[in-house]
Amino acid sequence: MTKDKIYYTKTGDPFVDGGAWALAILNEKSNPYNLDKADFETQLDFISDLYVKEKWNKIIYSVFPNSKLINPSVKNKKEAYYQLLKELCNNVIPLMEKGNCVACGKRRVGSLRTKDQIPLVGSNKFINFFPSGVEGASFCNVCTLLIQFCPLILYKSSQLVLIQSSSDLVMKYWVTKVRKFINEQISLGEFGGCWDSGITQPINSLFDFAKSLILEYDIQWFEENPTITIYHFTNYNQGPDLELFHLPSTVFRFLAYIKQCSANDAWNRIVRKGFFKIKDESSDEQIKTAFKKHRNSVYTNLLKNKSIIKYFIDIKNHKAEGNWALISYYLKNVRSMKEERITAIKILGDKISDFIQETNNLKRLHQLEMAKNYFTFRNLLRLISKERLSTNPEEPLIKFDDFVKDLFPEDALSWNETRDLLLFRLYEQLHEYLVKNFESIKEEIEDIEEES
Ligand SMILES: [Zn+2]
């Protein structure tokens, strides 16, 4: 292909890029970079026809308000929209050296565009919606035409969602999946509108999407290293709105690691704890509903780069969810924690678990679980260190250097995150011991509570 025949390169505008992927897959091309002039023409009739079907037409209200497709005064909506597409199509030209289109930057803009053709820009009555205070947004004919294919790949989650990814494989997977979904609508003659999995929390839908990619698409996700951003939006006349959620590649790789080390069950239990309203006795149906409709703090913390360590432990049942390999992968790769620090906490946990088993000192375990501040926690470590001397250990519990440098460095984990990590290791190491001694733990706890 010669350079003057290139019609599309990635623009960074999610509506243009999404539309380009939709057009490519409709034309059975493996990616949009080799779209040619003829490809633009082949699908105009298809989308004009689809967008006037009742349930698809409803979506258009939130994507292209005031469009000819939904304007009650337009008699033949399909024909009117087709003419708009045709006009854009007649002006399709390859990318140039430069241009003033805000999306591609490589073609000249003919007329300014408004929200009946470009989502989330203004209409010419409200020029304050446009950065330069002019009556429209500067999109070239080709980018405007590509955007018209975007509704095909949206999905519903409360409002509409558009997916953008750094990875072509992710885009290809998604667009191929919705293409199949639309084909089924065509063959059944039942046009139910865009993809809708019933998940009304957009963040949950983002994690569900990542999970389906990892489970259904067997490729080297660690090498692909994708980021995924979703745009949860409505362009509805009465209240246009936009929220953005970004899944970093570190979190995506962590999700891929969960599958690779077969930790799905543990991960499901961890995520379940992020639903505020889900209790131990909740039914499967309630849990299923929560995944679709309720906010989840494990998911939101992952997107905000906040810690999820506390969800890896179950203090009530003295249990660790998953194993040390899983939590240390998370700490190292998602939270960027240094290896030395992870190892220091692990070694401390191992020493304390040996001490508890040798001395049957469940009281200290319970006190660690209940510690409410840094002072109490530090004091408990000091007491354990002293009591441990009775077991003639080869090494002290904590060397001062480790304490300052690796256990409680400044600007790292908070004291209670360090405590939670320590508990995780204790629960993991003491698992069999705790199961065997469950009754005495209960008695021990009751005694301590009576004392206090
Ligand atoms: Zn353009």
Boltz pocket constraint, residues with backbone or C-beta under 6 A from the ligand:
constraints:
  - pocket:
      binder: B
      contacts: [[A, 101], [A, 102], [A, 103], [A, 104], [A, 105], [A, 106], [A, 107], [A, 139], [A, 140], [A, 141], [A, 142], [A, 143], [A, 144]]
      max_distance: 6.0
